[in-house]
């Protein structure tokens, strides 16, 4: 491509079919070859392209830059800024054309360089809409390959659905069996799988698409009452009745778990599982917390919300145990340990919390205690 006007330069750009082995090496320089008036100046001029497009190879020959230019001058040059914006625009135009006219080739590109495109949301705000159109994901409707675009998702949204739902995790197997998806599978609401390490960071910048908010199913509350055709008008009243009955149980469970949780509440998002952990709207997710800790970052302690499925037999047993138990439990030193909380109730609540932590990919703080409680209930069941 030959550009004329305020800046004159020739660009020859191409995208390799395979990603280089050092694509994600921060110490490695990536960039285009810079020529000035057909005189070679330098390799890997990273200032000519945004970092997220570092996979692009090619040559730029400028007519405006001085021959004695250095890397330091490149960072401050207005002509370089114009070339950088022009190369980025040209590359995104090429990718958009590839996506529309050569979908099979675009699949190959996405499998090699898709994670780089996701980095662009934090680096290139001006092209955020173009980048959003290029995204591809796996989902509950397509688990074999990342072929679902955000536009495809919006076109398939159910009647009454207002948000684009996503779930983050380490891999597809981990997220497809997550308890957070149970109500979505029941109502046949599609959820996008975000399993790349960069996805959690991308969600900080990609918050909506086509006027639809992007919501993680593992954060905040989920209301699918008006989605689809199987609307149940009496469910709200049933939940209120169960909440009144379960309120003493919730208060006792809060005493057992103490500072481990922010809150305990009943939920309608679960159909098969007894419980799950969710983050508050303004807190980091459990997956992001684990990613940051694995990278050696200091992360504020996250206090998740424990959600209980009021129709599950274990939770019903918890309610019965709460009603049957009670009184003051006195420790070995003669001091009162708890009021109205039996040892069985305490162990069951702790076991549910640890199970929910395991289901979301976490690990109990005290694995030995988890095994002891689990074995206790297993032995009691076997004896009966």
Number of C-alpha atoms within 10 A of each C-alpha: 10 10 13 9 6 8 15 16 20 19 20 14 17 13 17 13 11 12 15 10 7 11 14 13 9 8 7 9 15 22 22 24 20 22 20 20 16 12 11 14 16 15 14 17 18 20 20 26 24 16 19 19 22 21 22 19 16 14 20 22 21 23 15 14 19 10 14 8 13 11 11 9 11 17 13 11 14 13 16 20 16 15 23 17 15 15 22 20 15 15 18 17 13 14 20 17 13 16 18 10 11 12 13 11 12 20 17 13 19 20 14 16 20 19 18 18 19 24 18 20 22 15 14 15 12 9 14 16 13 14 20 20 14 19 18 22 21 19 25 19 14 15 16 10 12 19 18 18 18 20 15 11 18 18 9 11 17 17 10 12 17 17 16 23 22 20 24 25 22 15 13 20 11 14 23 18 12 19 22 26 22 18 18 21 14 11 15 15 20 21 24 26 25 24 19 16 16 15 19 19 15 16 19 10 14 19 13 15 16 10 11 14 14 16 21 24 21 25 21 15 17 17 12 17 17 15 18 15 11 9 11 9 10 8 12 12 10 10 15 12 11 14 17 10 12 21 15 15 22 21 13 20 22 18 13 17 17 11 11 15 16 15 18 19 16 20 20 20 24 23 20 13 20 20 28 27 27 24 22 18 13 8 15 19 21 22 18 18 18 16 17 12 11 10 8 9 11 10 13 9 9 16 18 23 20 25 22 25 21 23 17 16 13 17 21 15 13 22 20 14 18 22 14 13 15 15 11 14 15 12 10 7 7 8 10 11 13 17 13 17 23 19 13 16 24 19 19 21 21 18 20 20 24 21 20 25 21 14 20 22 15 15 13 15 10 9 11 10 15 19 11 13 17 16 12 14 15 11 10 9 9 8 7 5
